[in-house]
């Protein structure tokens, strides 16, 4: 069954898409990541979140290098 989790460390889980609502979470206000695991480990969502974080890092790297070109 599809669910949505926060990958910021707060452990937030929702049955519907949304954003993290935990004020103390580093991902507060960021989109929850879809997950369809059945074991509660959320490994597929964590992998998606890791890929997204890598993509954001690469985009930031590209943006900072544009000024040098």
Protein Blocks (a to p, Z undefined) as FASTA:
>chain_A
ZZdddfehnopacfbdcddfbfklmkgoiacdddfbfnonommmmmmmmmmmmmmmmmmm
mmmmmmmZZ
